[in-house]
Amino acid sequence: MKTTKKLLVIYGPTAVGKTSLAIQLALQHKTEIISTDSRQFFKEMKIGTAVPEQEELDAANHHFIQHKSIHDNYNVGLFEKEAISKIEQLFKHHNTLIMVGGSGLYIDAICKGLDTFPDIDETLRIELRQKFEDYGLQWLQDEVKKIDPIFYASSDVNNHQRLLRCLEVCKQSGQTFSSFKNKQNKTRPFEVEYISIKMDREKLYQRINDRVDIMMEKGLLQEVESLIKFQDLNALKTVGYSELFKYLNNDISLERAIELIKQNSRRYAKRQMTWLKRYPINWLENQ
């Protein structure tokens, strides 16, 4: 029996205009929005994650925005369970729901389900974590890029937990992490339609640069400063926070930190655009 329920997935690179489109579609369909932006889950991180403005949140009912603390043990597996439960509940009242975000792994968790990976030997896990402690993020990035370039091209390469997970699976199985992805998609009781926004790359990069400047004007430095004692938490090891922690720790200048936020945001957008190739996308033009 063909389902009458549809999940419209708005995906694309950071700063391309996903939030505005999602709200527009939510109003058009008189429905609600599921966020899959994993950086926006945490209530302590507002400015640096570009959480929608209050008037945007008020325009349409949003779910999974600032609903967790950076101190909570939260991951994509827990998100999948909570989001599927929420979606089932919302579909009792709506035929169409809007899902929006730039975190491809979290979108896949809802649309396709998570994958089954091999168990990891604890000795291997400890060994790889010790190497990361000894040699740092650059070593970890190089290892993952060498062993699984497909995963590397579409991953947040500043997220050391995700990179370590990839390396564990590769070393344990002798196969690439990406080879395990979506071998058997879960059957979902709704139809999925992907929509993304086209934008000239130079214009997008300028929008990213401008948005970083606006974040700084809104008080991003003060937000990061208030979180410095928690800088080792995984949720805070992300663009916009890592760079300013380096400044606050006197490792780099403020000017250099801002330059790095812009550069790393552009790189993240490029990886998001690579991830887009995985989906049968309907394109909309944003001039």
Summary of the structure (lengths in Angstrom):
residues: 287
radius of gyration: 19.1
end to end distance: 40.2
largest distance: 61.6
contacts: 861
relative contact order: 0.17
helix: 54%
strand: 11%
